[in-house]
């Protein structure tokens, strides 16, 4: 079904705002409504063109009036977020993520015009732990050992989305589990981490991580909006990169901490307002996470343009990150340390 009237939540953020801008350039889409509690930055608002900004809070039941009065037939829920993290914002973020989703789904359920729902989810629903499989598939259990924050929110959100799909089988529902986004214009805890001159790492751990370029993420969400592609889809770039490899490519200086000292180190970075690490994010940097994207390429019909490594390199180049240390020198030091440990 080609959408006629599309409502996009979270247009104050990067993904929501740029998706609304893309849809506004599509001549087949009659009208685009962008919803958020605050307007997008001025340059993004200009790029949104004919898309209409509506200042509204999806936690408020009045969102149902916006959907019904505009005769919205396609809803893209892009406002779920983990940033900024931290206990000071935890209650507000949970309200926006979980309560906001519940109100939005209730509004969609009551509207007979709604025929499609696209939900931006996250691969964080799989968690990160020493017992996790090497690669997660969409059919795997959403195990949340010691889950906190956004990861737990995302599991709850997906549960509500599944309930909505059962109650409204006439609606096409697409759930997109995006891996960590990266790109020159993306501001997340992870992009801030890799921009630190000295980045804390966990002694004895070197997690494998999978990244998704922000442009690929936008293309995936646009495709799910303009085409009928029901189901759950993992979305990430091909290949993986370890934390140590990423730090070398960015020219950052790794600072190893014993695992028991990591919470204190995270507190120091949080207090200095550099990076606001959450327990979920610390586990991700310990154990990593990799997802299978076969379904994205076959059933969904999309192959990301950027691999994990090329996406990371584009982030480094686009941010203009200058090496703090020479990568070759750092690799040599690591080899000498490992060789010394092996001989000992």
Buried (B, 14 or more C-beta within 10 A) or exposed (E): EBBBBBBBBBBBBBBBBBBBBBBBEBEEBEBBBBBBBEBBEEEBBEBBEEBBBBEBBBBBEEBBEBBBEBBBBBBBBBBBBBBEBBEEBBEEBBEBBBEBBBBBBBBBBEBEBBBBBBBBBBBBBBBBBEEBEEBBEBEBEBBBEEBBBBBBBBBBBBEBBEEBBEEBEEBBBBBBBBBBBBBBEBBBBBBBBBBBBEBBBBEEBBBBBBBBBBBBBBBBBBBBBBBEBBBBBBBBBBBBBBBBBBBBBBBBEBEEBEEEEBEEBBEEBBEEEBBBBBBBBBBBBBBBBBBBBEBBEEEBEBEBEBBBBBBBBBBBEEBEBEBBBEBEEBEEEBEEEEEEEEEE
